[in-house]
C-alpha cells in the first residue's frame, strides 16, 4: 500500500478509542470500552452476544491492521475490513436503538432535524466515539482509493 502510514494512523485512532470515553451517562460517568471489557467474565465467552464480540474484535482487527501496515505488509482488504466493520456496527447499533426507542414510545429525532441531533451529540457523545467512527471512515476511504504498491522499474 502506498498510504500505509495513513493506515497506521487511522488504525491507531480506532484502537486508541478503546481506552477513551465514548458516552456521558446521566449519572456523569464516562465509560470506556476498556472498562466494559474488564467486566466481561472470561470463563465463558460464548455466552456473550455476537455483536459485543464483534465490537471488541473490531479493535483487535484495527490494531492488527495498523501493525501489519507499520511493517509495510498492509493489504487493502484488511484495511477495508478494518474500516467497514466499525461503520457496520455503528449503523446496526443506530438502527437497532432507534427501533427499540420507537417501540417503547419515545420520540426519536430524524436526521433531517439536524439541530436536535447536534445538541444530543454534543451532550452525550465523547471523543472515543468520534475517534472510532472517524478513523473507520478515513481507513475505509484509504482502502478504496489506495492504488496499491508502486511499480518497480526494470533496468
Secondary structure as GFF3:
##gff-version 3
##sequence-region A 1 155
A	DSSP	alpha_helix	4	16	.	.	.	ID=ss1
A	DSSP	three_ten_helix	17	19	.	.	.	ID=ss2
A	DSSP	alpha_helix	33	38	.	.	.	ID=ss3
A	DSSP	three_ten_helix	45	47	.	.	.	ID=ss4
A	DSSP	alpha_helix	50	70	.	.	.	ID=ss5
A	DSSP	alpha_helix	76	103	.	.	.	ID=ss6
A	DSSP	alpha_helix	114	124	.	.	.	ID=ss7
A	DSSP	alpha_helix	127	145	.	.	.	ID=ss8
###
